[in-house]
Amino acid sequence: APTPAAAKKAAAPAKQTNPLYEKRPRTFGLGGAPPPKTDLHRFVRWPKYVRLQRQKRVLAMRLKVPPVINQFVTRALDKNQAETLFKLLLKYRPEDKAQKRDRLKAEAEARAAGKEADKKKPVVVKYGINHITNLVESGKAQMVVIAHDVDPLEMVVWLPALCKKMGVPYAIVKGKARLGAVVHKKTATALALTSVKSEDQREFAKLVDTFKAQYNEGSRVPWGGHILGPKSQHKLKRREKLIAKELAQRANA
């Protein structure tokens, strides 16, 4: 038989409370408990350089970016390719100050002993934008690596076009600081290799073929940027809906 409407549900068993612990709800009004900590990230007055970085990034997204500049934003090497490249570059690091001091000391000791010092030119990574430009123009550079975050970008924006014209394989990698670390500097705009040892020829040839296919002979770089903000996107969507509704009404009329 169905239960009568008047019948009440069985009362839930009362929750047992410990008399030693008294419940004291807090009030967060004036003169009350301090409010709980919340995320104030949005209200922080950030340093000027942080604000400029963020504004620059947003501006680069909003404006239409020409292909010459867009390649530095979208065409950088992926993680695995960059790892292989840097392993090779680190084998050809130029000498640091301590190594140079030891070499000059050894040469001086050899001269003092009446022996001829070994002055064979080492095979090392070349750096410095003017030096690399001369190497590319003279056809001595066999591979060029350019940083994607050079500021101002005008320092290297012409280098990919020069490498293409001279038939030198080039690549764009993330991080001028990573390039700088190879040559014992804080940052480096670009690096170049003029030759490699015989044991590294195979690996070097693979990288050269990859870079030629990806950069020198790759597809054309499209225009970039022109990504609207959320507010503008909503406005456009609303406008498109109104236009579609008006066209539908005209068609029905």
LUMKOL-523575 format. One line per 3 residues: number of its first residue (from 1); for each residue x, y, z of C-alpha. Coordinates in pm, whole numbers. Example, Ala and Ser with C-alpha at 12.3 -4.5 7.8 and 13.67 -1.06 7.14 Angstrom:
1	1230,-450,780; 1367,-106,714
// end
This chain:
1	0,0,0; 123,351,-73; 253,548,223
4	14,820,346; 115,1178,266; 92,1266,633
7	351,1007,726; 679,1177,803; 1019,1045,722
10	1212,895,1007; 1420,1163,1172; 1790,1141,1097
13	1999,1037,1396; 2142,1334,1579; 2511,1396,1510
16	2719,1342,1819; 2935,1637,1914; 3229,1638,2145
19	3157,1873,2439; 3528,1953,2467; 3530,2124,2124
22	3296,2420,2104; 3192,2545,1760; 3293,2909,1717
25	3194,3045,1372; 3405,3344,1265; 3267,3670,1137
28	3471,3861,883; 3301,4200,923; 3450,4517,1071
31	3626,4441,1396; 3593,4068,1330; 3839,3801,1223
34	4090,3884,950; 3968,3773,606; 4110,3452,453
37	4402,3486,210; 4293,3515,-153; 4483,3539,-482
40	4571,3909,-528; 4781,3843,-840; 4555,4064,-1051
43	4589,4363,-817; 4970,4360,-787; 5149,4665,-921
46	5411,4485,-1126; 5751,4644,-1207; 5764,4846,-1525
49	5981,4594,-1714; 5726,4316,-1641; 5439,4535,-1765
52	5633,4624,-2080; 5708,4255,-2148; 5341,4164,-2116
55	5217,4460,-2321; 5470,4379,-2594; 5355,4016,-2603
58	4987,4115,-2627; 5065,4374,-2896; 5254,4113,-3099
61	4943,3890,-3086; 4702,4168,-3187; 4898,4325,-3476
64	4955,4157,-3811; 5312,4024,-3811; 5505,4012,-4142
67	5649,3672,-4249; 6008,3793,-4198; 5939,3849,-3827
70	5684,3569,-3789; 5946,3304,-3867; 6126,3393,-3543
73	5799,3341,-3351; 5669,3021,-3513; 5963,2845,-3683
76	6201,2769,-3392; 6349,2419,-3366; 6162,2169,-3150
79	6309,2028,-2829; 6463,1709,-2971; 6628,1882,-3269
82	6764,2159,-3044; 6906,1901,-2801; 7095,1724,-3084
85	7225,2058,-3215; 7350,2179,-2876; 7524,1847,-2809
88	7724,1907,-3126; 7791,2275,-3051; 7918,2198,-2699
91	8191,1978,-2849; 8331,2289,-3023; 8319,2543,-2741
94	8592,2808,-2764; 8842,2825,-2480; 8755,3026,-2170
97	8991,3264,-1984; 9145,2992,-1766; 9215,2764,-2064
100	9367,3054,-2260; 9594,3141,-1964; 9712,2779,-1939
103	9776,2762,-2316; 9981,3084,-2319; 10175,2965,-2014
106	10254,2632,-2184; 10366,2818,-2500; 10594,3046,-2295
109	10748,2746,-2114; 10805,2571,-2448; 10978,2880,-2593
112	11192,2912,-2279; 11298,2550,-2321; 11391,2618,-2685
115	11110,2408,-2831; 10851,2503,-3090; 10503,2559,-2945
118	10211,2377,-3113; 10005,2657,-3272; 9751,2453,-3465
121	9430,2651,-3523; 9147,2489,-3321; 8806,2403,-3472
124	8559,2603,-3262; 8219,2770,-3282; 8231,3125,-3423
127	8022,3403,-3268; 7963,3777,-3306; 7715,3907,-3562
130	7977,4091,-3772; 8210,3791,-3777; 7928,3555,-3877
133	7815,3795,-4152; 8168,3794,-4300; 8183,3413,-4281
136	7846,3376,-4460; 7936,3631,-4729; 8274,3469,-4792
139	8116,3120,-4808; 8319,2984,-4514; 8022,2921,-4282
142	7879,2570,-4312; 7592,2618,-4064; 7442,2919,-3884
145	7227,2911,-3568; 7019,3222,-3486; 6844,3307,-3157
148	6468,3373,-3173; 6454,3638,-2896; 6716,3893,-3004
151	6619,4245,-2898; 6605,4455,-3113; 6515,4197,-3377
154	6656,4420,-3654; 7003,4291,-3559; 6931,3947,-3710
157	6610,3987,-3911; 6807,4001,-4238; 7034,3704,-4161
160	6796,3423,-4279; 6760,3597,-4619; 7139,3628,-4650
163	7187,3258,-4558; 6928,3156,-4820; 7096,3369,-5086
166	7443,3228,-5009; 7314,2869,-4974; 7421,2836,-4610
169	7195,2611,-4396; 7057,2798,-4096; 6826,2730,-3801
172	6636,2938,-3547; 6657,2818,-3186; 6492,2934,-2867
175	6706,3133,-2630; 6993,3376,-2690; 7112,3282,-2338
178	7151,2916,-2446; 7367,3027,-2740; 7565,3255,-2509
181	7635,2966,-2269; 7807,2775,-2553; 8064,3055,-2604
184	8104,3159,-2235; 7893,3475,-2272; 7564,3592,-2120
187	7390,3600,-2458; 7475,3549,-2826; 7267,3657,-3126
190	7402,3385,-3358; 7666,3110,-3384; 7833,2952,-3685
193	8034,2640,-3761; 8300,2654,-4035; 8411,2290,-4006
196	8380,1983,-3784; 8602,1688,-3697; 8583,1369,-3901
199	8407,1175,-3623; 8119,1429,-3620; 8075,1453,-3999
202	7781,1210,-4013; 7581,1383,-3739; 7664,1725,-3886
205	7547,1616,-4235; 7213,1499,-4087; 7159,1836,-3919
208	7251,2024,-4238; 7000,1822,-4444; 6727,1880,-4182
211	6790,2256,-4170; 6797,2289,-4548; 6463,2109,-4580
214	6306,2301,-4292; 6440,2655,-4347; 6629,2708,-4674
217	6393,2510,-4899; 6087,2493,-4671; 5740,2631,-4736
220	5680,3006,-4730; 5624,3157,-4390; 5270,3300,-4361
223	5169,3627,-4196; 5120,3595,-3820; 4944,3769,-3534
226	4600,3931,-3571; 4464,3725,-3279; 4185,3931,-3122
229	4119,3949,-2749; 3820,3774,-2583; 3607,4091,-2575
232	3659,4164,-2944; 3588,3800,-3035; 3257,3810,-2842
235	3161,4137,-3013; 3228,3991,-3358; 3031,3675,-3277
238	2736,3882,-3155; 2751,4098,-3467; 2762,3791,-3693
241	2457,3645,-3515; 2261,3969,-3565; 2356,3984,-3935
244	2255,3619,-3984; 1923,3681,-3805; 1852,3990,-4021
247	1931,3798,-4343; 1702,3513,-4234; 1417,3761,-4168
250	1467,3919,-4513; 1462,3576,-4678; 1136,3482,-4503
253	969,3816,-4585
// end
